[in-house]
């Protein structure tokens, strides 16, 4: 992570409110490993009203004890509220289609145990001059998710990001540090495993997050730092389409199998 409380797998240049983000922002780092169809939001059925979409989101997340906020108030990033315009309704529909399934995959009360209260849903979210699709915000007990106007997006990859970012908040809750170098986790790596200089160094070069590049790593991005390694294993484990590949690789990769088991235990014993 390259900031005090924010990180995501996609970073880009700034853009005006009513303008799609120009290249290279349209790069989706998950497209090469996308297990589903990449579709454009303009192909989705036209949603009826903004209020109907908001009610859909609020009801779905209330089932998990979560509140939805439609405006972002944070010193760490800026995002715009969705409007009644058709394009905004299409973008919000796409965001909800990608992230709402993610919240159904957790044990009862898991969000409360991790002290997550609010889910913030906005568009055109950026931290400094970098556009992002999500941000953990433990200081406000919240997670931020955004649609940033990518004309094509791996929908399943966006769900994976939702889990990935949630893990960063979990790490902060358990160890009071996004970058905690857990000796027990590091001991699971094959001999001579070396990490990179952090997730931020993956961007600005049309990065593609390839799967299982070497023993012990579920993805290329996992090799950029132990904090990303943990979040990637968690994200792949939690997301249908990705978890099947993780399971297949783990059958031949004992290090990866142990990391997956670590994260499975975390879901049932979050106080570890």
SULFEN-V949836 format. One record per residue. N is the residue number from 1. RES is the residue in one letter. D_LAST is the distance of its C-alpha to the last C-alpha in Angstrom with 1 decimal. Layout:
# SULFEN-V949836
n = (N | N)
res = (RES | RES)
d_last = (D_LAST | D_LAST)
This chain:
# SULFEN-V949836
n = (1 | 2 | 3 | 4 | 5 | 6 | 7 | 8 | 9 | 10 | 11 | 12 | 13 | 14 | 15 | 16 | 17 | 18 | 19 | 20 | 21 | 22 | 23 | 24 | 25 | 26 | 27 | 28 | 29 | 30 | 31 | 32 | 33 | 34 | 35 | 36 | 37 | 38 | 39 | 40 | 41 | 42 | 43 | 44 | 45 | 46 | 47 | 48 | 49 | 50 | 51 | 52 | 53 | 54 | 55 | 56 | 57 | 58 | 59 | 60 | 61 | 62 | 63 | 64 | 65 | 66 | 67 | 68 | 69 | 70 | 71 | 72 | 73 | 74 | 75 | 76 | 77 | 78 | 79 | 80 | 81 | 82 | 83 | 84 | 85 | 86 | 87 | 88 | 89 | 90 | 91 | 92 | 93 | 94 | 95 | 96 | 97 | 98 | 99 | 100 | 101 | 102 | 103 | 104 | 105 | 106 | 107 | 108 | 109 | 110 | 111 | 112 | 113 | 114 | 115 | 116 | 117 | 118 | 119 | 120 | 121 | 122 | 123 | 124 | 125 | 126 | 127 | 128 | 129 | 130 | 131 | 132 | 133 | 134 | 135 | 136 | 137 | 138 | 139 | 140 | 141 | 142 | 143 | 144 | 145 | 146 | 147 | 148 | 149 | 150 | 151 | 152 | 153 | 154 | 155 | 156 | 157 | 158 | 159 | 160 | 161 | 162 | 163 | 164 | 165 | 166 | 167 | 168 | 169 | 170 | 171 | 172 | 173 | 174 | 175 | 176 | 177 | 178 | 179 | 180 | 181 | 182 | 183 | 184 | 185 | 186 | 187 | 188 | 189 | 190 | 191 | 192 | 193 | 194 | 195 | 196 | 197 | 198 | 199 | 200 | 201 | 202 | 203 | 204 | 205 | 206 | 207 | 208 | 209 | 210 | 211 | 212 | 213 | 214 | 215 | 216 | 217 | 218 | 219 | 220 | 221 | 222 | 223 | 224 | 225 | 226 | 227 | 228 | 229 | 230 | 231 | 232 | 233 | 234 | 235 | 236 | 237 | 238 | 239 | 240 | 241 | 242 | 243 | 244 | 245 | 246 | 247 | 248 | 249 | 250 | 251 | 252 | 253 | 254 | 255 | 256 | 257 | 258 | 259 | 260 | 261 | 262 | 263 | 264 | 265 | 266 | 267 | 268 | 269 | 270 | 271 | 272)
res = (X | X | X | X | X | X | X | X | X | X | X | X | X | X | X | X | X | X | X | X | X | X | X | X | X | X | X | X | X | X | X | X | X | X | X | X | X | X | X | X | X | X | X | X | X | X | X | X | X | X | X | X | X | X | X | X | X | X | X | X | X | X | X | X | X | X | X | X | X | X | X | X | X | X | X | X | X | X | X | X | X | X | X | X | X | X | X | X | X | X | X | X | X | X | X | X | X | X | X | X | X | X | X | X | X | X | X | X | X | X | X | X | X | X | X | X | X | X | X | X | X | X | X | X | X | X | X | X | X | X | X | X | X | X | X | X | X | X | X | X | X | X | X | X | X | X | X | X | X | X | X | X | X | X | X | X | X | X | X | X | X | X | X | X | X | X | X | X | X | X | X | X | X | X | X | X | X | X | X | X | X | X | X | X | X | X | X | X | X | X | X | X | X | X | X | X | X | X | X | X | X | X | X | X | X | X | X | X | X | X | X | X | X | X | X | X | X | X | X | X | X | X | X | X | X | X | X | X | X | X | X | X | X | X | X | X | X | X | X | X | X | X | X | X | X | X | X | X | X | X | X | X | X | X | X | X | X | X | X | X | X | X | X | X | X | X | X | X | X | X | X | X)
d_last = (22.9 | 26.2 | 25.8 | 23.8 | 22.1 | 23.6 | 23.6 | 25.0 | 26.5 | 30.0 | 32.0 | 35.7 | 38.7 | 39.7 | 42.1 | 44.2 | 43.0 | 45.2 | 45.1 | 43.0 | 41.1 | 43.3 | 42.4 | 40.2 | 38.0 | 38.8 | 36.9 | 34.0 | 31.7 | 30.4 | 34.0 | 34.4 | 31.4 | 32.0 | 31.7 | 33.9 | 37.1 | 37.3 | 39.3 | 40.9 | 40.2 | 44.0 | 44.2 | 42.1 | 44.2 | 45.2 | 42.9 | 45.0 | 43.9 | 41.2 | 40.6 | 40.1 | 37.5 | 35.7 | 35.9 | 34.4 | 31.4 | 30.9 | 31.3 | 28.9 | 26.1 | 26.8 | 25.8 | 22.2 | 22.6 | 23.4 | 26.4 | 28.5 | 30.2 | 33.2 | 33.7 | 31.6 | 31.7 | 29.7 | 30.8 | 28.9 | 30.8 | 33.7 | 34.2 | 37.1 | 37.3 | 38.6 | 42.2 | 44.5 | 46.0 | 45.9 | 44.0 | 41.3 | 41.0 | 40.8 | 38.1 | 36.0 | 36.5 | 35.2 | 32.1 | 31.4 | 32.2 | 29.6 | 26.6 | 27.0 | 26.1 | 22.7 | 21.6 | 22.5 | 20.0 | 16.8 | 15.8 | 17.4 | 16.2 | 13.5 | 15.6 | 15.8 | 12.2 | 12.1 | 15.3 | 17.7 | 21.1 | 23.7 | 24.7 | 27.6 | 30.1 | 32.9 | 35.1 | 36.1 | 33.0 | 33.0 | 31.4 | 34.4 | 36.5 | 33.8 | 33.6 | 30.1 | 28.9 | 25.6 | 23.6 | 20.3 | 21.3 | 18.4 | 21.1 | 22.8 | 19.9 | 21.5 | 21.9 | 25.3 | 27.0 | 30.6 | 33.6 | 35.4 | 38.5 | 37.9 | 40.8 | 38.8 | 35.1 | 32.9 | 31.7 | 28.9 | 28.0 | 27.7 | 25.2 | 23.2 | 23.3 | 22.0 | 18.8 | 18.7 | 19.2 | 16.7 | 14.0 | 15.4 | 14.8 | 11.2 | 10.8 | 12.9 | 11.0 | 7.6 | 9.8 | 13.2 | 14.9 | 16.0 | 17.0 | 14.2 | 15.2 | 12.1 | 13.8 | 11.7 | 12.6 | 16.1 | 16.6 | 16.6 | 19.6 | 23.1 | 25.2 | 26.8 | 24.6 | 25.4 | 24.2 | 26.6 | 27.0 | 24.8 | 25.2 | 28.2 | 30.3 | 30.3 | 32.6 | 36.3 | 37.3 | 36.9 | 33.6 | 32.7 | 29.2 | 30.1 | 27.9 | 26.8 | 29.0 | 27.9 | 25.6 | 21.9 | 22.4 | 22.5 | 24.8 | 27.0 | 25.1 | 21.9 | 23.9 | 24.5 | 21.3 | 17.7 | 16.6 | 19.1 | 18.1 | 14.6 | 16.2 | 19.0 | 17.1 | 15.3 | 18.7 | 20.7 | 18.5 | 18.8 | 22.5 | 25.3 | 27.7 | 25.2 | 22.7 | 25.8 | 26.5 | 23.0 | 23.2 | 26.6 | 25.8 | 22.8 | 25.3 | 27.1 | 24.3 | 21.9 | 19.8 | 19.5 | 18.8 | 15.7 | 14.5 | 15.2 | 13.4 | 10.2 | 10.8 | 11.9 | 8.8 | 7.0 | 10.0 | 9.7 | 6.1 | 5.6 | 3.8 | 0.0)
